[in-house]
Amino acid sequence: MGVWSKISVGLGLSILLLSINGVGQGKATAGELLPRSGWPKHLPYEVSDKTALAKVGGLWLQPAAAKAFENMTRAARQDGVYIVLRSAYRSRAHQSQLFYGVAAARGISLAQRARVSAPPGYSEHHTGYAVDLDDGLTPRFFRQSFERTRAGIWMMENAHRFCFELSFPRGNAQGIAYEPWHWRYIGTADAVRTFARARAHYPGYPASKIVLVVHGDRLGVGCGANTQAAAVPPSPATFDHVADASRHAEPTLPQQN
């Protein structure tokens, strides 16, 4: 049976490892950790309080994200497009099972698993702002071919209107596999702060396509029909790495298929 243990690595951060009986090449084995060099760069996220979230189709999202998602899917239906929510908020335990459990079940290394899944404590789903989507008419279940479905095409053309952006486009600077189904909501000051804090751990990372708009002494989020002003003026340090992504040149990385 697998035995979970916790160790401290790097900058005092803790990660989990899975110890599995039996040693085989290419499998997750005892003592295999998450190297910080040469691996996809998953950013750290705090796990949100589920009691503060709103329920959407049996899953949970931050209230503002839930409202925006419902507005977005309603607009899509008017265009004959059916967007299905496959995954939203995830607890640390849920993410642990998806990362370590699936790696063990498939007999793959944690390095391989890290290209398509985040370890617990490093998933955008912890925030309650991230969604995994599917097409209601031609389901793809987390396959890159989702981009060719009506829902995938509609999202690429319209998601920005509802303050959703693609988290992991092709050739992303984090080195994570292209996920056309994975989107994050960035329509409130709290959402912007959440993703900015994660990026602050890695200075120099290309920022997302979030555009911050100045309203006197306050900042707003440039997405959707109306730009929303932040309730509290954020400090420059908090938003140091959040700006128009066009100001950064992303490195060319191999396509992650």
N, C-alpha and C positions, 0 to 999 in steps of 0.2 A: 504494500500500500504506500501511497505517496505521503510524505511528511513535509509539512510547511514549516519553514523557519524564517526568521527575519535577521538581517544583518545591516550594518551601517556602512555606507560607501561614500566616496567623493566628498561633497560639501555637506556632510552631516545628513544627507538624505538617506532614507531607508527604502530598500526595495525587497521584494519577496523572491524566494527561489524555491523551486520544486525539486525535491529529492526523490528519485525514482529508482527502485530496485532494478538491477540489470544495467549493463552498459553496452550501448550499441552505437556505431558510427551514425551521425546525423540525428541522433535523438537527444531530447532534453535529459541530461544526466545530473547526478548529484554534484553540487558545487558549481554548476554552470551559472554564471551571473550575467548581468547586462553591462558589457563594456561601454565606457563613455566615448571611446574613440573608434571611428570607423563604422559605427552603427547608425541607423536612422535616429534623428534627434527628436525624440518625443519630449514635449514640454510639460512641466509639472502643473497640475491643477488641483485645487482643493475640492473635496466632495461637498456638494451643496446639501443643505438640510431639506430632506424630501417633504417635510411638513409644510414648507413654504412654496412648494411647487403646485402647478395646476395640472389636472388630468386631461389628457387628449387621447381619445381612442384607446383607453386602457394603459397608456403610458404617461410619463410625467415630464413637464417642461417648466421653465421659469414662466410666470404669468404673462409677461410681455411677449415672450417667444411663442407661447401657446396661442395668444390672440393673433399675432402676426401669421402664424402657421395656418390657423383656421381661415383667416382672410385670404391667404395665398391659395389654399386648396379650393376655396369657394370660387375665386377668380379663374382658376384652372378649369374647374368643371364647366364654367360658362363657355370655355373654349373647347369643350369636349375632351378634356384631359383629366385623368384620375390619378392623383398622387396619393400613395399609401405610405403611412408612417410605420417603419419596421423597427426602429430603435430610437430611444431618446435618452433620458437620464439613466445613468447606471451607478450603482453603489460600488464601493471598492471590492466587495466580495464577488459581485457579478463580473466585474472586469477581470478579477483574478482567475475566475473559471474560464472566461473567454480567452485569456492570454496563455496561462500555464496549462489549464486543462485541455484546451484544443491542441496545443503543441504536443502534449503527451499522447493524446489520442491519435494524432496523425503521425507520430513518430518523427517530428521535425525538430530542428534545433531552435533555441530561443532567438538566435540571430535571424533565422528565416521568419519566424513568427513576428518579430519586431517590425518587419517591413510592411506588414498588413494589419497589425494590431498593436495597441499601446499597453504597456504593463500597468497594473493598478497604481493610481496616483498620477498617471500621465495621460489620461484620456479626456478629450474635450467633452465626452458624455457626462463626466462627473459634474460639470458646470450646470447642466440643465439647459444649455443653450445650443447643443448640437443635436442634429437629427440625421438618421439614415433613412433614405427614401426608396420607393419602388414604384413601378408602373402598375396601376390596377388592372390594365387590360393585357399587358404582356410582361408578367413578373420576371425579374432577373435575379433577385435574391443576392444582392451584393456582388454583382458582376459588372465589369467595366462596360459591357454591352448596354448597360442602362443608359449610357449617353446617347444611344441611337433610338431609344423608345420615345414615344410622344411626351411622356412625363419628363424624361431627361432633357430633351430638346427644349421643352417649355421652361424648365428650370434655368437652363443656361441663358435663355433670352429674357426671363422675367423675374428671377429670384431677387435681383437687386431692388426691385420696386417694393419689396416687403422686408428689406434689410437682412436678407440671407446671402451669404457668400460661400463659395466652394472652399473647403478647408485644405484639400490636398490636390491641387491641379497637377498636370503633367510636369515633370521636371521641377517639383517644388524643392525649395532650399533645405527642407528637413530630411530629404531622401526617403520619404514615405511613399508607398505605392499610390498611383493615381486612383482616387476614389470619387467617381462622378456622382455617387449616391450620398456622400457625406457633406452636409452643409451646416454652417453655424450662423446663429442670429447675432447681429452686431448693431441692433437698433436702439439701444439705450446706453446711457453713460456707464451703468454697471457692467453691461456686456463688454464694452470697450475696455474698461478697467481690467476685467477678468483676463482678457486675452493679452492686454498690454503687460500685465504683471508676469504672465508666463514668458513672454518674449524678453522681459528684462533680465531673465536668467542667462540669456545668450545675446549679449550686445552685438550689434552688427547684422543680426538676422534681417532679411528683407521683411518689411511689414506687410500686413494684409492690404487689401484694397479699400480699407476703411479710410474715409476722408473726414478729417476733423475740421469743422467750420467754426470760426470765431464769432461769438455773439457778445460784443462788448468785452466783459471780463470773464465770459463763460465760453465753454466749448460745446459744440453740437456734433451730432453724427450725420454726415452727408449721405443719407440713403433714404429710400422711400419717397413718398409724395411730399412729406413735410420733414424738414430738418429739426431734430429734437435737441433742445439745449440741455446741457448737464445741470443737475440741480446744485451741485457743489463744484466750484472752480477746482479742477484737478491740478496737482503740482506738475511742473515740467518733467520731473524725473519719472513720474508715473506713465506719462505718455511719450517718453523719449523715443520709443521705437514704434510708435503708431503714426503712420502718415500715409500719404498717397504712395502706393507701391510703385508707381511709374518713376519715382525718384531713386529707385534702387534697381540695379541690374542683377537679376537672379542668375546664378551659375547654370551652365548647361549640364544636366545630369542625364544618365541613361534613362530611357523610358521604363517605368516600373510596371511591367505587364505580368 
